[in-house]
């Protein structure tokens, strides 16, 4: 398509044509039998993707931030202690949300490009009784990946709810909500789930639902209150009409389509595809002598890459040169280093072809900016790494 740009930011992403077509269908009534079926199927498919057979899924119009807000509004009461484990910008956001609901938050901040140690987390949990802890699975500002499994286990050990911000990870990174014992896993539609922006998606464990049901104070947010949404989710799953706030009909039709694509690929295969492409992509970036923000491969996300600009290169000018090749990348997000680095999203429908296109556009832009590069070097490094994983 002439003038078509390749959108390689960490969300929104490139969407599958079937998903976009599904979204463009004439808008149905939210109580029409076929829409009820679509909504019900989507809830059931979420349990599969989250690996949470006994979890309670919620699909609500909003963004990832609403899903974070919903977790906090429903589970936290005035004075509850919350441990926020932060690996970047979105840790701070969770702290702000928790504070808004009157939580007493403790903020455990990882050094830039690293994760918080399990020892530091356990020490906090031992010292005081926390109602909940939050983990950012992939912080989109730093590209740092946290392993939620051992943290969720610690949370269980100390009778603390675990809340996973999976906005940049669900359907791209390995998640096993029930087996790992995560109490909330939340996301937004526009990332690896592969649906245009506008849906807040969340699955709560039976324990989280129990804690919510036994609250002492009413939920302090009307729209986010599960009292309003649980009957709706239950009704759609039982294939009955119901209404609280008008569902985002077209987005939910698109969601069902995308979840079916994810299920057909197979979640393990999908996570592996992300893993192999991310590894190959980082090999390509490193071959150009660009420094990757996460300090090691083990803590580097498979859904995006964050890398520093080479010294002497003006970031905005480089990104606009890349845009001249019809490839859209994202600048930095973390305030303290915002102008020093950039980010490339590689999730959802991403293919080797997309990433080869990114690397070649990056090489040309670096060359035009006066940075010494050997044309094709990053493509070779990418191919070599990818062939190893085939
Ligand atoms: N958490 C993370 C890790 C994110 O990447 C984002 C979005 N970039 C959010 C939360 C907030 O999501 P939204 O922009 O959809 O509100």
Boltz pocket constraint, residues with backbone or C-beta under 6 A from the ligand:
constraints:
  - pocket:
      binder: B
      contacts: [[A, 10], [A, 11], [A, 63], [A, 64], [A, 65], [A, 66], [A, 90], [A, 136], [A, 138], [A, 139], [A, 140], [A, 141], [A, 165], [A, 166], [A, 167], [A, 168], [A, 188]]
      max_distance: 6.0
